Amino acid sequence: MLHIAIFGPQQHHQTSHAGLVAIAPAPTGWHTVDPPDAPSEGNYLECLPTDNGYTLLIECDHATNATSGENLPRGTRLTIDSGVHIAVGDTHIEILNDRAPCDDRELEPLSSTEYGHERSSGQGGPAASTIARWLEALATLHRWPASRCEFYEDAALFAVDPIGLDGAILLRTAGPGEWNIVASRLPHPAAGVAYQPQLVEQAARAGHTLFHSAHSDEQSVVLSPLKDLTGEVVGMVYAYRAPHQTNGRRCIRYLEAQLVELLAQSVGCGMSRLEMEAHAARDRVTYQQAFAPYVAAQVELDAKTLRGSEREVTVLFADLRGFTNLCGQHSTSDTYDLLNDVMDALTAAVMDHGGTLIDYYGDGLAAMWNAPVDQADHAVLACGAALGMQETLPEVSDRWEHLLDKPLELGVGLHTGIAQVGNIGSSQRLKYGPRGSTVNLASRLEQATKMLGAPVVATREVVQRLGGRLLDYRICQAELAGIDEPIDVFVIRTATSSASSLGCISRYEEALTQFEAGNLDHAKQLLITICTDCDLPTQFLIDEIDREHNRRLGRRASDERNVTTTSAIPLSPK
């Protein structure tokens, strides 16, 4: 197996190959090419398998032996024993042969015993100014955010200056036995641009810093694993010292290895911090899509609030009226652009009132309050959102008047009750919402708004929690499909002090009382006196009075309503 490292101004990578492989230039730099794409002319290098190993065939101009500086003309063949290192212009190519005998020196673990041995042997330590420079550089690295694009490059630089090693390579795992170079600092590329995979694997298995402490004329290395939050090895700091004219040292000193370990820990912490920040950012985006900002902030602080629980909530369902027919009249793009505009407005109303978005469906949405965090005035907030939707809808209609025959209409139903709430999605995709009869009742109310002729309706459970902060009045007692008992349905409106409006509402409530008492004529007379400008559902109740008259007179033989029906009005969608 050959390990081919290519280092140039804009590249540094290393790959492993068995068998024939070529190395050729490209616009982005030199790269390896496997058969059958290997070039047969132009500038290239070719690693040829032989009975005894590999031979490197040089078929390019300006190649030199990186160690000796010897020119290597075209046609030169070099035997790859332990390895070869050539330079072509400003690009260095180092090829290691893993069949070659390994360095006789053992990699030693970093421990206090080595340090004590080093000190007792009389070896001089670094000067105080050197140590101060080390610590200052390390502190600087700690302050840099891991998201900074130069973070890895700066970490590699730290191993060279101020620690004083000749080169450093930062690696990240890319799978079992696979490593990618993410950064390097090689001020003396002739001293080596490749890392030794077998040493990297040894340090990864050991899980701690290893280094060459014995003197040698060969390259000495120090390896320190990068670990994630679970202690798993996810990368490696690989640094080396090689004998050359400007550096006579022949090993890695204990304090140097210790600093490389500190460097690895700093990089590992930075990587873990970046991972946590990325995870938090993903969660933040997810929460902000589902929850109002202040709710999202609380959930981000404690994700346990999303656990399943049973609690009181106010649920809202909103749905556009007649949108299905509108879809058939316009192009798909126009239809979806209009729907997106509507949903933006409805969603803003939910978020502005601290709501939790449950889901979008068809041409409507569902939302709730008082989950996942407590909201003492959840019913008021929900009703405020419903009224806000109604207030903003005319603006949307104005923007799309060129497509609309009439202004958009929206029906909203609200109910407060006990529900099971929690994440009904998955660990990859959040879908926090409620389950149970409370949800069903709110949905049925929304469906009834068209028959009632009222844009926002709610149950008594909602009204009881408003504390007079909004205007409400009972529109009728209704029988809803799928709901066992009749319920009182209330209209929700913005509070007003208008004597005319309040007088109209009072007459409507009296008419409803007369209707439920069976006094149909009196009820109808009261309704007729109500001003149409008051925007009350008078026509709905007049129609019910006429229907009840017909039932009593037997004029509707096809009327399937039971003659013993109470004052509750069936509101089943047709």
BAPA-531298 format. One record per residue (C-alpha): x, y, z; residue in three letters. Coordinates in steps of 0.1 Angstrom, whole numbers, padded with zeros to 4 digits, always signed. Example, Ala and Ser with C-alpha at 12.3 -4.5 7.8 and 13.67 -1.06 7.14 Angstrom:
! residues 2
+0123-0045+0078ALA +0137-0011+0071SER 
This chain:
! residues 574
+0000+0000+0000MET +0013+0034-0010LEU +0003+0066+0009HIS +0006+0096-0014ILE +0007+0131+0001ALA +0005+0162-0021ILE +0013+0196-0007PHE +0011+0229-0026GLY +0001+0265-0022PRO -0036+0257-0024GLN -0037+0220-0014GLN -0027+0194+0010HIS -0042+0159+0009HIS -0031+0123+0013GLN -0046+0092-0002THR -0038+0055+0000SER -0035+0032-0031HIS -0027-0004-0039ALA -0015-0011-0074GLY -0009+0012-0104LEU -0016+0048-0097VAL -0006+0080-0115ALA -0002+0116-0102ILE -0010+0143-0127ALA -0015+0181-0126PRO -0050+0198-0129ALA -0062+0233-0126PRO -0067+0229-0088THR -0032+0213-0084GLY -0017+0178-0086TRP -0039+0148-0078HIS -0039+0110-0080THR -0055+0092-0109VAL -0064+0055-0109ASP -0065+0034-0141PRO -0079+0035-0167PRO -0079+0074-0164ASP -0041+0075-0159ALA -0024+0098-0185PRO +0000+0084-0210SER +0015+0117-0221GLU +0022+0152-0209GLY +0034+0158-0173ASN +0027+0130-0148TYR +0042+0106-0123LEU +0034+0069-0122GLU +0038+0045-0094CYS +0044+0010-0109LEU +0041-0022-0089PRO +0071-0045-0092THR +0080-0079-0077ASP +0099-0062-0050ASN +0076-0032-0043GLY +0070-0001-0063TYR +0089+0021-0088THR +0082+0057-0094LEU +0084+0068-0131LEU +0089+0105-0136ILE +0074+0119-0168GLU +0074+0157-0160CYS +0097+0187-0162ASP +0113+0205-0133HIS +0112+0176-0109ALA +0138+0175-0081THR +0146+0153-0052ASN +0131+0173-0023ALA +0158+0161+0002THR +0190+0165-0019SER +0179+0190-0045GLY +0190+0167-0073GLU +0173+0172-0107ASN +0152+0143-0119LEU +0148+0144-0157PRO +0120+0128-0176ARG +0123+0090-0177GLY +0139+0088-0142THR +0128+0057-0122ARG +0131+0057-0085LEU +0127+0027-0063THR +0101+0033-0035ILE +0117+0016-0005ASP +0105+0034+0026SER +0094+0063+0005GLY +0104+0090-0019VAL +0099+0128-0017HIS +0101+0149-0048ILE +0092+0185-0057ALA +0077+0197-0089VAL +0078+0235-0089GLY +0062+0246-0056ASP +0044+0213-0051THR +0058+0186-0029HIS +0048+0150-0034ILE +0058+0124-0008GLU +0051+0087-0012ILE +0053+0063+0018LEU +0055+0026+0014ASN +0039+0007+0043ASP +0059-0024+0034ARG +0090-0006+0046ALA +0104-0014+0081PRO +0090+0010+0107CYS +0111+0032+0130ASP +0128+0011+0157ASP +0119+0036+0183ARG +0087+0031+0203GLU +0061+0058+0207LEU +0060+0066+0244GLU +0029+0077+0263PRO +0029+0111+0279LEU +0032+0107+0317SER +0049+0123+0346SER +0076+0096+0347THR +0091+0107+0314GLU +0092+0143+0327TYR +0109+0132+0359GLY +0134+0112+0338HIS +0141+0142+0315GLU +0146+0165+0344ARG +0169+0141+0363SER +0190+0135+0333SER +0201+0171+0334GLY +0184+0181+0302GLN +0177+0219+0302GLY +0142+0231+0300GLY +0128+0260+0281PRO +0133+0295+0293ALA +0107+0314+0312ALA +0101+0337+0282SER +0095+0307+0260THR +0069+0292+0284ILE +0052+0326+0286ALA +0050+0327+0248ARG +0035+0292+0248TRP +0008+0300+0273LEU +0000+0333+0256GLU -0005+0316+0223ALA -0026+0288+0238LEU -0048+0314+0256ALA -0053+0331+0222THR -0063+0299+0206LEU -0089+0293+0234HIS -0104+0327+0228ARG -0109+0321+0191TRP -0144+0306+0181PRO -0142+0272+0165ALA -0164+0285+0137SER -0136+0309+0127ARG -0124+0297+0093CYS -0088+0299+0103GLU -0093+0280+0136PHE -0076+0248+0124TYR -0048+0266+0105GLU -0041+0286+0137ASP -0040+0254+0157ALA -0015+0239+0133ALA +0006+0271+0134LEU +0007+0268+0172PHE +0025+0235+0170ALA +0052+0251+0149VAL +0053+0286+0165ASP +0056+0289+0194PRO +0062+0252+0203ILE +0090+0250+0178GLY +0083+0218+0159LEU +0090+0216+0122ASP +0056+0208+0109GLY +0020+0200+0120ALA -0010+0184+0104ILE -0045+0183+0118LEU -0066+0153+0108LEU -0103+0145+0111ARG -0117+0109+0109THR -0135+0101+0077ALA -0145+0065+0085GLY -0128+0035+0100PRO -0091+0038+0091GLY -0097+0069+0070GLU -0084+0104+0078TRP -0087+0137+0061ASN -0062+0166+0064ILE -0082+0197+0075VAL -0052+0220+0081ALA -0014+0220+0081SER +0016+0242+0088ARG +0047+0230+0070LEU +0074+0258+0069PRO +0100+0232+0058HIS +0081+0210+0034PRO +0113+0193+0024ALA +0113+0178+0059ALA +0081+0159+0051GLY +0045+0166+0040VAL +0030+0131+0047ALA +0017+0116+0079TYR +0023+0079+0088GLN -0011+0062+0089PRO +0000+0033+0111GLN +0012+0058+0138LEU -0021+0077+0136VAL -0040+0045+0140GLU -0018+0035+0170GLN -0025+0068+0187ALA -0062+0065+0180ALA -0063+0031+0195ARG -0043+0042+0226ALA -0066+0072+0230GLY -0039+0094+0244HIS -0007+0113+0234THR +0022+0094+0221LEU +0056+0107+0211PHE +0092+0099+0202HIS +0114+0109+0231SER +0145+0090+0221ALA +0172+0108+0200HIS +0174+0098+0164SER +0184+0112+0130ASP +0150+0102+0117GLU +0118+0122+0119GLN +0104+0124+0154SER +0066+0127+0158VAL +0041+0135+0185VAL +0004+0125+0181LEU -0024+0136+0203SER -0060+0126+0197PRO -0089+0150+0193LEU -0120+0138+0212LYS -0156+0147+0211ASP -0179+0151+0241LEU -0183+0113+0245THR -0146+0107+0245GLY -0146+0093+0210GLU -0115+0100+0189VAL -0126+0122+0160VAL -0093+0136+0149GLY -0056+0139+0155MET -0028+0165+0159VAL +0002+0151+0141TYR +0034+0171+0146ALA +0070+0163+0139TYR +0106+0174+0142ARG +0131+0165+0115ALA +0168+0171+0116PRO +0178+0200+0093HIS +0203+0228+0092GLN +0183+0253+0113THR +0174+0228+0140ASN +0197+0204+0157GLY +0172+0188+0181ARG +0167+0150+0175ARG +0136+0142+0195CYS +0103+0155+0210ILE +0108+0169+0244ARG +0083+0161+0272TYR +0071+0197+0276LEU +0066+0200+0238GLU +0045+0168+0238ALA +0025+0182+0268GLN +0019+0214+0249LEU +0007+0194+0218VAL -0017+0175+0241GLU -0030+0209+0255LEU -0033+0220+0219LEU -0053+0189+0210ALA -0075+0194+0241GLN -0081+0230+0231SER -0090+0220+0195VAL -0112+0192+0207GLY -0130+0216+0230CYS -0134+0240+0202GLY -0148+0212+0179MET -0172+0201+0207SER -0182+0237+0213ARG -0189+0242+0176LEU -0209+0209+0175GLU -0230+0221+0204MET -0234+0255+0189GLU -0245+0239+0156ALA -0269+0216+0174HIS -0283+0245+0194ALA -0286+0266+0163ALA -0306+0238+0146ARG -0328+0235+0176ASP -0332+0272+0178ARG -0344+0273+0142VAL -0368+0244+0148THR -0382+0260+0179TYR -0386+0294+0163GLN -0406+0279+0135GLN -0430+0263+0159ALA -0431+0287+0189PHE -0433+0324+0197ALA -0398+0339+0203PRO -0401+0340+0241TYR -0415+0305+0242VAL -0388+0292+0220ALA -0362+0308+0242ALA -0376+0289+0273GLN -0378+0257+0254VAL -0342+0261+0243GLU -0331+0265+0279LEU -0350+0233+0289ASP -0360+0209+0262ALA -0377+0187+0288LYS -0406+0211+0285THR -0414+0192+0252LEU -0420+0160+0270ARG -0456+0145+0268GLY -0479+0158+0295SER -0516+0165+0302GLU -0525+0201+0307ARG -0551+0228+0300GLU -0547+0245+0266VAL -0566+0268+0243THR -0567+0255+0208VAL -0574+0276+0177LEU -0583+0264+0142PHE -0585+0288+0113ALA -0596+0282+0077ASP -0601+0302+0046LEU -0636+0302+0031ARG -0641+0293-0005GLY -0604+0289-0013PHE -0609+0256-0031THR -0630+0273-0058ASN -0605+0301-0060LEU -0577+0276-0067CYS -0595+0264-0099GLY -0596+0299-0113GLN -0559+0307-0112HIS -0525+0293-0120SER -0507+0271-0095THR -0480+0296-0089SER -0505+0324-0082ASP -0525+0302-0059THR -0496+0292-0038TYR -0482+0327-0037ASP -0515+0339-0024LEU -0517+0311+0001LEU -0482+0317+0013ASN -0491+0354+0019ASP -0522+0344+0039VAL -0503+0319+0060MET -0476+0345+0067ASP -0502+0368+0080ALA -0520+0341+0101LEU -0487+0328+0115THR -0476+0363+0125ALA -0508+0367+0144ALA -0501+0335+0163VAL -0465+0343+0170MET -0473+0379+0180ASP -0496+0366+0207HIS -0472+0340+0221GLY -0488+0310+0204GLY -0475+0275+0195THR -0480+0266+0158LEU -0494+0231+0156ILE -0495+0226+0119ASP -0506+0239+0085TYR -0533+0219+0067TYR -0551+0226+0034GLY -0558+0263+0035ASP -0557+0268+0072GLY -0537+0263+0104LEU -0540+0251+0140ALA -0523+0267+0170ALA -0525+0265+0208MET -0516+0283+0239TRP -0504+0273+0275ASN -0481+0246+0261ALA -0452+0239+0263PRO -0448+0267+0288VAL -0474+0281+0312ASP -0494+0312+0300GLN -0519+0324+0327ALA -0539+0344+0301ASP -0538+0318+0273HIS -0575+0322+0264ALA -0570+0360+0260VAL -0539+0355+0239LEU -0556+0330+0216ALA -0586+0352+0211CYS -0563+0381+0205GLY -0546+0361+0178ALA -0579+0352+0162ALA -0590+0388+0161LEU -0556+0398+0148GLY -0560+0374+0119MET -0593+0390+0110GLN -0578+0425+0112GLU -0549+0417+0089THR -0568+0397+0063LEU -0582+0428+0045PRO -0546+0439+0038GLU -0539+0406+0021VAL -0570+0409+0001SER -0560+0444-0011ASP -0526+0430-0022ARG -0544+0403-0043TRP -0574+0422-0055GLU -0564+0416-0091HIS -0571+0379-0086LEU -0600+0381-0061LEU -0637+0385-0069ASP -0644+0394-0033LYS -0624+0399-0001PRO -0609+0368+0016LEU -0629+0354+0045GLU -0616+0334+0074LEU -0634+0313+0100GLY -0618+0307+0134VAL -0629+0284+0162GLY -0615+0282+0197LEU -0619+0259+0227HIS -0602+0256+0261THR -0599+0222+0277GLY -0576+0194+0289ILE -0554+0179+0262ALA -0524+0155+0259GLN -0495+0176+0245VAL -0461+0166+0234GLY -0438+0159+0204ASN -0458+0137+0181ILE -0431+0140+0154GLY -0397+0123+0157SER -0362+0130+0171SER -0352+0144+0136GLN -0383+0165+0130ARG -0403+0182+0157LEU -0440+0183+0156LYS -0453+0195+0190TYR -0490+0194+0194GLY -0521+0184+0213PRO -0544+0153+0211ARG -0579+0146+0224GLY -0614+0159+0225SER -0604+0195+0231THR -0587+0196+0196VAL -0618+0179+0180ASN -0642+0205+0195LEU -0621+0235+0184ALA -0620+0220+0149SER -0658+0215+0148ARG -0663+0250+0159LEU -0642+0264+0131GLU -0662+0243+0106GLN -0694+0258+0120ALA -0684+0295+0115THR -0697+0295+0079LYS -0732+0283+0089MET -0732+0308+0118LEU -0721+0337+0097GLY -0696+0347+0125ALA -0659+0349+0118PRO -0646+0341+0153VAL -0665+0317+0177VAL -0655+0301+0210ALA -0669+0279+0237THR -0680+0289+0272ARG -0647+0275+0285GLU -0629+0302+0266VAL -0653+0330+0275VAL -0650+0323+0312GLN -0613+0330+0311ARG -0615+0363+0293LEU -0623+0384+0324GLY -0642+0410+0304GLY -0611+0420+0284ARG -0629+0413+0251LEU -0665+0415+0239LEU -0684+0383+0237ASP -0721+0372+0234TYR -0738+0339+0230ARG -0749+0331+0194ILE -0767+0299+0201CYS -0767+0264+0217GLN -0754+0240+0191ALA -0752+0203+0183GLU -0718+0196+0166LEU -0709+0164+0147ALA -0689+0141+0169GLY -0696+0160+0201ILE -0720+0142+0225ASP -0735+0172+0243GLU -0749+0205+0230PRO -0725+0234+0236ILE -0730+0271+0240ASP -0713+0290+0211VAL -0701+0325+0216PHE -0690+0352+0192VAL -0657+0369+0201ILE -0651+0405+0191ARG -0629+0434+0201THR -0642+0453+0231ALA -0663+0484+0223THR -0681+0512+0242SER -0704+0520+0213SER -0740+0522+0227ALA -0754+0513+0193SER -0734+0481+0191SER -0740+0471+0227LEU -0777+0478+0222GLY -0779+0455+0191CYS -0761+0427+0210ILE -0785+0431+0239SER -0815+0427+0215ARG -0799+0397+0198TYR -0794+0380+0232GLU -0830+0387+0241GLU -0841+0373+0207ALA -0821+0341+0214LEU -0837+0338+0248THR -0872+0341+0232GLN -0863+0316+0205PHE -0851+0290+0231GLU -0883+0296+0251ALA -0903+0288+0219GLY -0915+0324+0214ASN -0906+0324+0177LEU -0926+0354+0166ASP -0913+0376+0194HIS -0878+0365+0187ALA -0881+0373+0150LYS -0895+0407+0156GLN -0865+0415+0179LEU -0841+0404+0152LEU -0857+0425+0125ILE -0851+0457+0146THR -0813+0450+0147ILE -0794+0474+0125CYS -0775+0456+0097THR -0744+0478+0104ASP -0739+0460+0137CYS -0726+0429+0119ASP -0744+0404+0140LEU -0755+0369+0129PRO -0792+0379+0128THR -0799+0361+0095GLN -0786+0328+0109PHE -0811+0330+0138LEU -0839+0342+0115ILE -0834+0312+0093ASP -0835+0289+0123GLU -0868+0306+0134ILE -0883+0301+0100ASP -0871+0265+0099ARG -0887+0259+0133GLU -0920+0275+0121HIS -0920+0252+0091ASN -0914+0222+0113ARG -0943+0231+0135ARG -0966+0237+0106LEU -0955+0204+0090GLY -0945+0222+0058ARG -0912+0204+0057ARG -0922+0168+0054ALA -0886+0160+0045SER -0873+0177+0076ASP -0854+0149+0094GLU -0852+0168+0127ARG -0868+0150+0156ASN -0900+0168+0167VAL -0887+0166+0203THR -0856+0185+0195THR -0846+0210+0222THR -0834+0246+0215SER -0800+0233+0204ALA -0794+0240+0167ILE -0776+0213+0146PRO -0745+0227+0130LEU -0733+0198+0109SER -0714+0208+0078PRO -0732+0198+0046LYS 
